[in-house]
């Protein structure tokens, strides 16, 4: 969806498609950041379990 909205924006200059691109890009960035935090928490929990 991100690539499509960007391509559509570059071809048409439609502001709505640019706003959609930014929204989808922001959601993808937030999802990536939250998954990185989850991985760090999982590693921390695994370290704690090993020390028991």
C-alpha positions as CSV (number, residue, x, y, z in Angstrom):
1,X,0.0,0.0,0.0
2,X,2.9,2.3,0.8
3,X,4.5,1.9,-2.6
4,X,1.3,2.2,-4.4
5,X,0.3,5.4,-2.7
6,X,3.7,6.9,-3.4
7,X,3.6,5.9,-7.1
8,X,0.1,7.3,-7.4
9,X,1.2,10.5,-5.8
10,X,4.2,10.9,-8.1
11,X,2.1,10.3,-11.2
12,X,-0.9,12.5,-10.2
13,X,0.3,14.9,-7.5
14,X,-2.8,14.0,-5.5
15,X,-2.4,15.3,-1.9
16,X,-4.7,12.6,-0.5
17,X,-2.4,9.9,-1.8
18,X,0.6,11.6,-0.2
19,X,-1.2,11.8,3.1
20,X,-2.0,8.1,2.8
21,X,1.6,7.4,2.1
22,X,2.7,9.3,5.2
23,X,0.2,7.6,7.4
24,X,1.1,4.1,6.2
25,X,4.8,5.0,6.5
26,X,4.3,6.2,10.1
27,X,2.4,3.0,11.0
28,X,5.2,0.9,9.5
29,X,7.8,2.8,11.5
30,X,5.8,2.5,14.7
31,X,5.4,-1.2,14.1
32,X,9.1,-1.7,13.5
33,X,10.0,0.3,16.6
34,X,7.5,-1.7,18.8
35,X,8.8,-5.0,17.4
36,X,12.3,-4.0,18.3
37,X,11.2,-3.3,21.9
38,X,9.4,-6.7,22.1
39,X,12.6,-8.5,20.9
40,X,14.6,-6.7,23.6
41,X,12.1,-7.6,26.2
42,X,12.1,-11.3,25.1
43,X,15.9,-11.4,25.3
44,X,15.8,-9.9,28.7
45,X,13.3,-12.4,29.9
46,X,15.4,-15.3,28.4
47,X,18.5,-14.0,30.2
48,X,16.5,-13.9,33.5
49,X,15.2,-17.5,32.9
50,X,18.7,-18.8,32.3
51,X,20.1,-17.3,35.5
52,X,17.5,-19.2,37.5
